[in-house]
Amino acid sequence: MNYLRIKKNSEFTKLFKRGRRVFSPSLTLIYFPSAKMSMGIAISKKHGKAVIRNRIKRLIREVFAKNSHLLEKSYSVIVLPKVAESYSYATFEKSIVSCFKKVNSCESSKKS
């Protein structure tokens, strides 16, 4: 599933203020319903130098693109990785999938 990238500071600010949060061991996901699927990544310098931060962003983008079909609706999403010793595709995939399940269950329980 294709998605748009969140790039503007105003979009990030809006999501940080109005979005709901879901947590997993290696990620925090902030989401808000929208017309089209969009995703942004917020990563601090605590994670390491630019090479490491860019690798984390590449891994998260790939995992999000492969698993975004698991979301039942379209959302604007910000992914916040947590600081760890090492970062792997499998770890991020497991965390994203669990976060998506929580988002779907939160939204379905909201309707009931």
Backbone bond lengths (Angstrom), bond angles and torsions (degrees), N, CA, C in turn:
res aa  C-N    CA-C-N  psi(-1)  N-CA   C-N-CA  omega(-1)  CA-C   N-CA-C  phi
1 M - - - 1.443 - - 1.521 109.34 -
2 N 1.301 117.09 133.79 1.450 120.97 179.08 1.524 110.37 -80.32
3 Y 1.303 115.07 153.75 1.445 120.05 177.74 1.522 109.01 -145.00
4 L 1.331 115.49 159.62 1.454 121.65 177.11 1.522 108.80 -92.75
5 R 1.310 116.16 155.80 1.462 120.25 177.00 1.522 109.41 -96.94
6 I 1.309 116.53 137.50 1.459 121.71 173.75 1.522 106.34 -87.83
7 K 1.326 116.32 120.87 1.459 120.65 -176.63 1.520 113.27 -123.84
8 K 1.330 116.96 -29.40 1.462 120.30 -173.93 1.525 111.66 -79.75
9 N 1.312 115.36 142.06 1.461 121.43 179.10 1.525 110.91 -60.76
10 S 1.329 116.96 -36.90 1.466 120.28 -179.51 1.531 111.34 -63.57
11 E 1.330 117.30 -36.51 1.464 120.99 178.23 1.525 110.68 -67.95
12 F 1.346 116.59 -41.78 1.461 120.87 177.46 1.529 110.04 -62.25
13 T 1.331 116.99 -45.27 1.454 121.76 -178.66 1.526 110.93 -61.33
14 K 1.325 116.79 -43.89 1.460 121.57 179.72 1.527 110.65 -60.40
15 L 1.327 116.51 -44.51 1.457 120.02 -179.47 1.527 111.93 -68.16
16 F 1.328 117.78 -39.75 1.460 120.20 179.06 1.522 110.74 -63.16
17 K 1.338 117.63 -34.78 1.462 121.17 -178.71 1.525 112.45 -79.78
18 R 1.341 117.18 -44.53 1.463 120.89 -170.28 1.525 114.48 -102.11
19 G 1.319 117.85 -14.42 1.461 120.53 -173.55 1.511 113.56 -77.34
20 R 1.330 114.38 159.14 1.461 121.83 175.12 1.520 107.91 -97.51
21 R 1.334 116.34 152.80 1.460 121.16 -175.38 1.520 111.99 -113.07
22 V 1.333 113.88 144.81 1.459 122.22 175.22 1.523 105.94 -133.64
23 F 1.346 116.42 140.53 1.459 120.35 -173.63 1.526 111.30 -119.51
24 S 1.333 114.49 149.76 1.460 122.59 171.05 1.529 106.27 -141.83
25 P 1.326 118.27 172.87 1.473 119.01 -177.27 1.530 115.19 -58.98
26 S 1.335 118.51 -32.82 1.461 119.08 -176.60 1.528 114.23 -116.28
27 L 1.337 118.01 -2.66 1.464 120.52 -177.66 1.527 111.38 -142.14
28 T 1.326 114.64 155.21 1.456 122.20 165.09 1.519 105.89 -121.98
29 L 1.327 116.27 133.64 1.456 122.01 -178.27 1.520 108.76 -116.38
30 I 1.319 117.11 126.22 1.459 122.05 174.92 1.523 106.24 -109.91
31 Y 1.329 117.15 126.32 1.462 119.76 -175.44 1.518 111.16 -134.40
32 F 1.332 114.59 154.95 1.456 122.19 177.28 1.526 107.08 -152.21
33 P 1.343 118.96 133.69 1.466 120.15 -179.30 1.533 111.91 -59.12
34 S 1.323 116.10 141.53 1.467 121.05 178.58 1.528 109.66 -149.97
35 A 1.327 115.77 172.70 1.463 121.00 -178.62 1.526 111.54 -71.90
36 K 1.332 116.80 -37.62 1.463 121.44 -179.37 1.522 109.95 -125.48
37 M 1.322 115.56 152.42 1.464 121.30 178.00 1.528 108.99 -71.00
38 S 1.333 116.39 127.52 1.460 120.41 176.16 1.516 109.14 -142.40
39 M 1.344 116.21 152.75 1.448 120.96 -175.21 1.513 110.39 -144.73
40 G 1.325 115.19 140.81 1.454 122.04 173.91 1.514 108.94 -135.44
41 I 1.319 116.42 158.98 1.461 121.56 179.92 1.520 107.82 -124.25
42 A 1.325 115.69 129.98 1.463 121.23 175.88 1.524 107.28 -115.09
43 I 1.322 116.07 118.15 1.461 120.77 -176.02 1.522 108.68 -135.63
44 S 1.325 116.55 134.58 1.461 120.33 -175.58 1.529 110.95 -97.09
45 K 1.303 114.80 171.86 1.465 120.55 179.83 1.522 112.36 -73.98
46 K 1.322 117.37 -6.90 1.463 121.20 176.27 1.523 111.32 -65.04
47 H 1.330 116.80 -22.36 1.456 121.31 -177.50 1.526 112.79 -75.64
48 G 1.308 117.66 -17.80 1.456 119.99 179.96 1.513 111.44 133.45
49 K 1.305 114.67 -167.29 1.462 120.43 -178.94 1.528 110.30 -74.46
50 A 1.325 115.43 174.61 1.463 122.13 -172.64 1.527 112.82 -57.64
51 V 1.314 117.99 -36.98 1.459 121.29 -178.53 1.534 110.05 -61.62
52 I 1.319 116.06 -44.48 1.464 120.99 -179.25 1.530 110.41 -68.64
53 R 1.332 117.12 -44.15 1.466 120.92 179.53 1.525 111.06 -61.61
54 N 1.318 117.58 -41.68 1.465 120.99 178.75 1.524 111.73 -65.45
55 R 1.329 117.34 -37.41 1.464 120.69 177.67 1.526 110.22 -64.66
56 I 1.327 116.70 -42.59 1.464 120.84 178.04 1.521 109.81 -60.35
57 K 1.331 117.18 -43.96 1.462 120.87 -179.99 1.526 111.53 -63.74
58 R 1.333 117.57 -40.85 1.465 120.83 178.09 1.529 110.80 -62.64
59 L 1.338 116.39 -43.67 1.459 120.45 179.58 1.532 111.02 -62.31
60 I 1.324 116.96 -45.42 1.459 120.87 -178.15 1.523 110.60 -65.47
61 R 1.340 117.74 -42.91 1.467 120.47 178.28 1.526 111.48 -58.56
62 E 1.327 116.41 -43.68 1.457 121.29 -179.26 1.527 111.09 -65.08
63 V 1.322 116.89 -46.00 1.461 121.24 179.64 1.527 110.13 -62.65
64 F 1.330 117.25 -42.34 1.464 120.86 -179.87 1.524 110.67 -63.64
65 A 1.318 117.21 -44.48 1.466 120.94 -179.16 1.531 111.54 -62.79
66 K 1.323 116.81 -39.55 1.470 120.53 -178.09 1.527 112.40 -73.18
67 N 1.342 118.14 -28.22 1.455 121.20 -172.28 1.521 114.68 -114.67
68 S 1.319 118.74 4.59 1.467 120.64 -176.91 1.526 112.29 -65.92
69 H 1.326 117.72 -19.75 1.467 120.52 177.46 1.530 112.01 -66.22
70 L 1.324 118.48 -15.73 1.462 121.93 -179.88 1.528 112.76 -73.21
71 L 1.335 116.99 -19.54 1.460 120.17 177.44 1.528 109.02 -76.52
72 E 1.329 115.96 135.31 1.462 120.40 -176.84 1.519 113.06 -76.39
73 K 1.326 117.87 -30.36 1.465 123.00 179.62 1.522 109.44 -124.28
74 S 1.339 115.43 179.46 1.464 120.84 175.43 1.520 109.62 -91.02
75 Y 1.306 115.53 135.27 1.455 121.72 -179.91 1.525 110.15 -135.92
76 S 1.324 114.88 155.49 1.454 120.86 163.90 1.524 104.89 -93.76
77 V 1.316 116.54 129.24 1.459 121.08 -171.86 1.524 110.08 -129.36
78 I 1.336 115.74 138.11 1.460 121.21 168.55 1.519 106.74 -116.62
79 V 1.319 116.55 130.44 1.455 122.36 179.01 1.531 108.11 -105.37
80 L 1.328 115.46 127.01 1.462 121.90 178.14 1.530 108.79 -117.33
81 P 1.333 118.64 104.53 1.465 119.05 178.50 1.525 110.79 -74.16
82 K 1.318 116.19 148.62 1.461 121.40 177.42 1.526 108.95 -94.71
83 V 1.324 116.68 151.77 1.458 122.11 -178.65 1.534 109.34 -67.96
84 A 1.350 116.30 132.56 1.453 122.10 179.99 1.526 109.64 -146.13
85 E 1.318 115.56 169.39 1.463 120.59 178.09 1.522 111.66 -66.85
86 S 1.334 115.19 -46.95 1.462 119.12 179.76 1.521 109.04 -138.96
87 Y 1.315 115.02 157.04 1.455 121.75 -177.39 1.519 108.31 -124.34
88 S 1.340 116.16 131.98 1.458 119.00 -179.95 1.525 110.05 -136.46
89 Y 1.303 114.73 159.27 1.462 121.89 178.78 1.523 110.04 -60.10
90 A 1.326 116.62 -44.98 1.469 121.14 -176.83 1.529 111.70 -62.20
91 T 1.320 116.93 -41.14 1.465 120.93 179.22 1.521 110.78 -63.29
92 F 1.327 116.94 -47.43 1.461 120.52 179.94 1.528 111.15 -65.39
93 E 1.335 117.24 -38.11 1.461 119.96 -179.90 1.529 110.87 -64.00
94 K 1.315 116.32 -44.54 1.463 120.66 179.10 1.531 110.43 -61.18
95 S 1.325 116.98 -42.57 1.462 121.64 -179.08 1.521 112.14 -68.23
96 I 1.339 116.87 -43.39 1.471 120.52 179.76 1.526 110.48 -62.96
97 V 1.313 117.25 -44.07 1.460 120.85 -179.27 1.531 110.08 -62.43
98 S 1.329 117.35 -43.23 1.471 119.13 179.35 1.532 110.89 -66.50
99 C 1.330 117.71 -37.78 1.465 120.95 177.21 1.527 111.01 -64.96
100 F 1.326 117.60 -42.26 1.460 121.07 178.83 1.525 111.02 -62.24
101 K 1.337 117.27 -39.88 1.460 120.55 177.57 1.520 110.60 -62.85
102 K 1.333 116.65 -41.07 1.467 120.66 178.67 1.528 110.88 -64.96
103 V 1.318 116.99 -40.87 1.477 121.07 178.45 1.523 109.63 -61.32
104 N 1.325 116.64 -47.66 1.474 120.40 -179.60 1.526 111.04 -62.55
105 S 1.327 117.74 -41.29 1.468 119.82 -179.18 1.523 111.50 -70.80
106 C 1.332 118.00 -36.56 1.462 121.18 177.90 1.518 110.30 -64.53
107 E 1.311 117.34 -44.46 1.454 121.62 -178.30 1.526 111.68 -70.01
108 S 1.337 117.96 -35.89 1.459 119.46 179.31 1.524 111.09 -73.11
109 S 1.334 117.60 -34.44 1.469 120.10 177.70 1.523 111.15 -73.14
110 K 1.311 116.73 -25.06 1.460 121.96 177.18 1.536 110.78 -65.84
111 K 1.344 116.05 -37.32 1.456 121.74 -178.67 1.523 111.07 -68.99
112 S 1.329 117.12 -37.90 1.466 121.71 -174.17 1.505 113.85 -67.65
